[in-house]
Amino acid sequence: MAEGEAEVPAETGGGGGEPPTRTLEPGVAPIKAQYLTTKEQFHEFLEAPAGQVKADGETESGGATGNGVAEPEAKRARLEDGQSGGGQTEDRKEVEEEEGAAGEPREHKKAQKRARGQHKNRPHLKPADHDSNRLCPSLVQGLSAMCLFGDRCRYLHDVAAYLEQKPPDLGSRCPVIETLGRCPYGITCRFAGAHLAGGASPWGPLPPPVRNGLDKALQRQLRKHQVRFQRSEEALRRLSQSPLSGVLPEPFDGDTVGPDAGVAPGSPLQTCGPLTDEDVVKLRACEKKRLDFHGKLYLAPLTTCGNLPFRRICKRFGADVTCGEMAVCTNLLQGQTSEWALLKRHPCEDIFGVQLEGAFPDTMTKCAELLNRTIDVDFVDINVGCPIDLVYKKGGGCALMNRTAKFQQIVRGMNEVLDVPLTVKIRTGVQERVNLAHRLLPELRDWGAAMVTVHGRSREQRYTKCADWEYIRECVQAASPMPLFGNGDILSYEDAERAMQTGVAGFMVGRGALLKPWLFTELRERRHWDISSSERLDMLRDFTRFGLEHWGSDTRGVEVTRRFLLEWLSFLCRYIPVGLLDRLPQKINERPPYYLGRDHLETLMASPRADDWVRISEMLLGPVPPNFVFLPKHKANAYK
């Protein structure tokens, strides 16, 4: 993607009248006066018939709001309060901020309470709901075999009837064929014309497949509780018998002799080939695989938005370390397909880890042993930073910081059964003025953690106020010589340089990557990138292509891709182009005022309305299905 140069401010094209002159209140991003506008003029400009944007060389989107669906009531109430769309998803289903500072009027606090947390009453339309008449899988590829379910099959078997109601194709080039050489979706693919044309690219060597999928045989064994966890049971037994201090004594495991010599301990599958020392001799702590985290650009595990296509985008912009979305250990042990999908790893992710959440030593240790022998990862991270009530009240997430005995058993037990480094992510504490991290860090070092990340906020604080990097400086000294990463409010290379002055081994980027994934390029090159709207649209087009490869190119896969694209757009709208700022850099907790960009597309990308995000998705994925409504998962209250 070409690098954008800073442009000279030009006159705004539309909006009517002179740009308003006003003094911005604290917490509002400083934008040059010639770009400022009012809310009414902003939406009037976007809805004008002249504001038509070309999606590519072939199609255009109209000036209407895409699907014509009115803003939902909760969203409309939030916009009337002057707040923008989007939300933060650093942890699983994480609500964002507490109410404003003490001393505010009671009426203002009530308005804030309506705008915080999740949209729990938003419409729950699954992507499959838009493809009710699905073709039977036995007919998708034109197989001659009869359907195994016969008359009891719930899918459609009339190919002609399916083609009549199938939505039109989205293009002449199938992204799945271009990547894999063949498309498994057959006539259900929304790019089926490329199949009839013989494919968009010649057959060649297939790319490396996505790793860490769930094997069907393993899934059946997990659901029937047939998987043995020998190492975990031994570790948990010794943990319960020994005092919770120091390092676990390593038991002597004699050579395995007999008919079970070719089976790894606790393995659900038979192995083949010669027996090696690696199969029967347990690694000592000093022999574990080591990772050098110093100076690495670490993309934080982000729920919902931190999916595999988004991580591929961040890798292209220069991220070094990536981590999958937070996975619940009990769901993994039950063999849930949706939870195991969070562990998938793309070949471009050279340093990749998974993050686990749990509240009890037995489930966390068994899950760690299961992943250690079934998937390919470079490290495993424990989530001790999730603040939401759903996790906290069950004893997981931030609650582990107050449950020191259980926390110690989890870390020591997982470290005992893992052959890769174990890392931990924590917050400063549970209560806002009661810091706990500096007390836990020396113990985590002794328990066997290879690296710890400290988010500079407490559970009660959520995302209000700024991250406390001075306290992270104290944590660095308490954790030494164990490497410690900092996390919070990194949105520019100036923020990164100030963070490195605290002595951290590196920093983790979360919301900053959601607002501008090219942040990793800025950090590497120490500059501000005034990226153009066309370059940002190219980035979104790459995301949709990666999404169609990952989730599928049929109607269901298209709507899954659209949903995750819209969730991401609820963050991207908060980015302010460099050429429009009156002061550099942009701060992550500064609210962008209404402004008109240097072109129509740049203005459209700055809109906080969900309907405008839908318009952008239609430029990339075609028209939305009938009765389509989107409301972001989280409300935006991060600026208060």
Protein Blocks (a to p, Z undefined) as FASTA:
>chain_A
ZZdddddddddeejeaadddddddehiacddfklgccfklmmmmmmpmklccdfblmbcc
dfbehjopacdfklmmmmmnopaeddddfbghiafbdcddehiafklmmmmmmmgcjdfk
bccddfklmmmbacdfklmnopabdcfklmmpcbdfbfklmmmmpccdfbjbdfklmmno
pafklmmpcklmmmmnopabdcdddddddehiacfklmmmmmnopaccfklmmmmmmmmm
pccehjdddddddddedjklmpcehiabdcedjddfklmmccdfklpccddfehpacddd
dehjlpmklmmmmmmnopabdcdddddfklmmnopaklmmmmpccfklmbccdddddfbf
klmmmmmmmmmmmbccfbdcddfkbfbfklmmnopajllmmmmmlmmmmmmmmmmmpcbd
cdddddfblbfklcfklmmmmmmmmnopabdcddfbdfklmmgcjddfklmmmmmmmmpc
cdcddeehiabfklmmmmmmnopabdcdfklmmmommlmmmmmnopaddddfklmmmmmm
mmmmmmmmmnopcfklmmmmmmmmmmmmmmmmmpccfklpcbdcddfkbccdddddfbfk
lmmmmpcbfklmmmmmmmmnopadehiacddfbdcfklZZ
